[in-house]
Amino acid sequence: MPAGAAAEQLGVSRTQIHRLVDSGHLEGERPGRELFVSATSVQHRAQVVRPRAGQPLSPRMAWAVLTFASGRSPSWISPSEKVRVRKYVKAPLAQWPSRLARRAEIHRARLLPHILKGLRSTPEVARGGADAAVDHGSLLIGSEASEFYISAAVLADLKDTKGIRWNSPETEANVILRVVPPTLSAATIAEVLGQPLAPLAAAAADLLDRGDDRSVSAASALLKSVRLP
């Protein structure tokens, strides 16, 4: 659908639609000068992400929520902020996709097998999505596309690598890259990218972004297994 129709359906401006496409939160193409947006991704955002459910948290607070929901206490927030974090963790899971949208910038791409294999062992790269959820104890079967949390520096290196098709449609992409904002503190980035596996709650948030019943159920079960600090 045209960007104007997508903006009307979501109740946002055309400028915001362009930003959502550029950040990977909506799928779109520009066959000419006009931007066209995937009707499926618009429907998903309207029904699952719920853009009117509340303003997204800052990246710093989003990762505080995900760290706390993973069973660890975030070191980079104040005592008063911890009270807010506890409140956000207890919010309905339907609010998570919109609340945590700014935790990372999304890029979809198609990587050649040898590049994908090398990415798995690259520093500042942590596996996310269904694969990480399985390693955290979920019984959900992994998805066709691999998901990774990566640093901005890793993204820059990948941009200079041949054999990658960027901005691939969801049906063709074999990788979802979630770029962690470089403005986060060193402690926060270490929490996200310091291990080969993303935090448990981050994997659950990735499942919630998918929006289907099986993924939402698996995310809920995964989060219930955590003992909060």
TANORNOR-V10055 format. One record per pair of residues at least 24 apart in sequence whose C-alpha atoms are under 6 Angstrom apart, sorted by the first residue. I is the first residue (numbers start at 1). J is the second residue. D is the distance in Angstrom with one decimal. If there is no record, write none. Layout:
I,J,D
I,J,D
This chain:
1,36,5.3
1,37,5.3
2,36,4.5
3,35,5.7
3,36,5.6
23,105,5.7
23,106,5.8
24,106,4.8
24,107,5.7
49,97,5.0
49,98,5.1
51,98,6.0
56,98,5.7
56,99,4.2
56,100,6.0
57,99,5.4
59,102,5.3
59,103,4.7
62,100,5.3
62,103,5.7
66,201,5.2
66,202,5.9
69,201,5.7
70,200,5.3
70,201,5.0
71,226,5.9
71,227,5.6
71,228,4.7
71,229,5.6
97,209,5.6
104,178,5.2
104,179,5.0
104,180,4.6
105,178,5.4
105,179,5.0
106,177,5.7
106,178,4.7
107,176,5.9
107,177,5.0
108,167,5.4
108,168,5.8
108,173,5.9
108,175,5.9
108,176,4.7
109,165,5.5
109,166,4.5
109,167,5.6
109,168,5.1
109,173,4.9
109,175,5.5
110,164,5.7
110,165,5.1
110,173,4.6
110,174,5.1
111,164,4.8
112,163,5.8
124,150,5.8
124,151,5.8
124,193,5.1
125,149,5.7
125,150,4.6
125,193,5.8
126,193,5.5
126,196,4.4
126,197,4.8
126,198,5.1
127,197,4.9
127,198,5.6
128,198,5.4
128,203,5.1
129,203,4.9
129,206,5.1
132,203,5.9
133,203,5.3
145,174,4.2
145,175,5.0
146,175,4.7
147,175,5.7
147,176,4.6
147,177,5.9
148,177,5.1
149,178,4.6
149,179,5.9
150,179,5.0
151,179,5.6
151,180,5.4
152,179,6.0
